[in-house]
Amino acid sequence: MGQAGLLPTPTLLSMGRKGRFHRWPPESLEQARWVKARVDELWTPDEILEALKRGDFKPTPGERQDE
C-alpha cells in the first residue's frame, strides 16, 4: 500500500536538536482504513486512486483520529 497518492502527504517538521517529525493530516488514519478495505475487496491501486480522485472517500467531519 505504499503507492503514492493512496494516503495524504505528511508535513515534515524540523525541531532542531530534537530531530525531525512527520505530522499527518487528521483524516490519515480513516483514509488508511478506507484504502485497506478497498484492498481487501481486491481493488487495484489504480482503481483506488481513481476512487480517491472522484471523492469516494469522505472523512468523518470533526472526528479525532488519534487512537
C-alpha positions in Angstrom: 0.0 0.0 0.0 3.0 2.3 -0.3 1.9 3.6 -3.7 2.0 7.4 -3.9 -1.4 9.1 -3.7 -3.2 6.5 -1.6 -2.6 8.4 1.6 -2.4 12.1 2.4 1.1 13.6 2.4 2.6 14.3 5.8 4.2 17.6 6.7 7.8 17.4 7.8 8.6 19.4 11.0 12.2 20.2 11.9 12.6 20.5 15.7 16.3 21.5 15.6 18.2 19.3 18.0 15.1 17.3 18.9 15.0 15.9 15.4 12.6 15.8 12.5 9.0 14.6 12.7 6.2 13.9 10.2 2.8 15.3 11.1 -0.1 13.5 9.3 -3.4 15.2 8.4 -6.2 14.3 10.8 -8.1 12.2 8.3 -5.0 10.0 7.5 -6.0 7.1 9.8 -9.5 7.0 8.5 -8.3 7.2 4.9 -5.8 4.3 5.5 -8.6 2.2 6.8 -10.7 3.1 3.8 -7.9 2.2 1.4 -7.3 -1.1 3.3 -10.9 -2.0 2.9 -10.7 -1.5 -0.9 -7.5 -3.6 -1.0 -9.4 -6.4 0.9 -12.1 -6.1 -1.7 -9.4 -6.8 -4.3 -9.4 -3.4 -5.9 -6.2 -2.5 -7.8 -4.1 0.5 -6.7 -5.2 2.3 -9.9 -8.9 1.7 -9.1 -8.4 3.1 -5.5 -6.6 6.2 -6.9 -9.4 6.8 -9.3 -12.0 6.5 -6.5 -10.0 8.9 -4.3 -9.8 11.4 -7.2 -13.6 11.1 -7.7 -14.1 11.9 -4.0 -15.4 8.5 -2.9 -13.6 8.7 0.4 -15.2 11.3 2.6 -13.7 11.7 6.1 -16.0 12.0 9.1 -16.2 15.6 10.0 -15.0 16.6 13.4 -13.8 13.1 14.4 -10.4 12.8 16.2 -8.3 10.1 14.6 -5.5 9.8 17.2 -6.3 6.4 18.8 
